[in-house]
Amino acid sequence: NPACMPVNQGFFEIINHFLQKFLRLQDEAIQLQEAGISAESQRGLQFAKSYWDLIMEFTGGDAAMLPKLMQMGQSDEFGQEWTQKQAKVNTFVEPALNAYFSNLGIDPFQEAGT
């Protein structure tokens, strides 16, 4: 009976840790945007590095997971409030990541086959 199986506490701790950091970074993106900080500024690039580091930590550096993560983030399964917040966050995150990758001379999405 699956209901009697012990819960893998470590897995839930990893997911919770990721979600807490992810939500904190989302709030930071909104704060930076509202403060008028450019996504391409030094502060925007620092933010992008933190955001990307979290994604790489979560995926274990597996670029093949990027399209799946992007799909999940754009899903409307989480409700309208989530979708609206994601849209607002993405107006800062996307240009910040683009500037960060451009400075590094990489395109992880091309490497992922998207």
N, C-alpha and C positions, 0 to 999 in steps of 0.2 A: 504494500500500500504506500504510494508516494507521499501521502500526508504524514506518514510516520517516519519518513526518512529524515535524518539530521540535516539541518540547514548548514550550508557551507558559509560560515560566518566570515571567513576571509574574503570571499567573493563579494559579499554585500559591503564589507568595509572598503574594498577597493572602489566599488561603484559609488558608494556614498562619498568617499574622499574626492573622486573625480567630479561628481556633481556639485559638491560644495565649492571646489575651486572654479569649476566652469561657471556657476551662477555668480560667484564673486567677480570673475573676469567680465561677465556680461554687464553687471552693474557698473564696473569700472569703465567699460566702453561707453556706456550711456553718460556717465559723469564727465568723461573726457570730451565727448561730443558736445554736451551741454555747456561745458566750460570754454568751447571754441578752440580746443586743441586740435591741430591738424593731424590727420592720420599719418601723414608723411613726416611729421616732426620727430625729433629725437625721442620725445615722450611717447609718441604713437608707435615708433619702431620698438621701443622697450616693451610696450604693451603687446605688440605683435609677437615678439620673441617669447614672452610669457605664455601667450595664447597657443602658439605653435608648439612650445615645449610641452604644454599640457596635452595637446593632441598626440604628440609623438610618444609621450609617456603612456597614455591610454591605449594607443594602438600598438605599442611595442615597436614603433618605427616602421610598421607595415603600411606602405603607401597604398596598397590595394584596398585597404579599409576606408580610405578617404571618401570615395564616392558614396559608400554606405552611410558614413557619418553625416555627409552633407544631405543625403536623402532624408535621414532621420531628423535632422535639424529643421528641415523644411516641411516636415509632415504636419498636417493639421489635426492629427490625432490628439494632440495635447491641448486643444481648445484655442479659441480666438485670442485670448489674452497672451498665450505663449507665442502664437503666430505673429501677433503685432509686435511683441517685444523682440522676437528674432529679427523681424524686418528692420526695426530701429537699430538693433545691435549691429546687424550686417552692414548698415550704411557707414559704420566706422571700421568694423573688423576687416571687411573686404579690401578697402584701399590701404589699410595699415599692413595687412599681410602681403598685398601686391608690392608695396614699397619695400617691405622687409625682404621678400624673395628676390626682388630686383637688385637690391644692395648685395645680396649673397650670390647673385648670378645663377639662381636655381628656379626650376618650375616643378614643384613636387606633384602637381596635378597632371602634368604631361607624363611624368615618370610613373604615375599611377594608371596611365592608360585612359584618362578621361578626355 
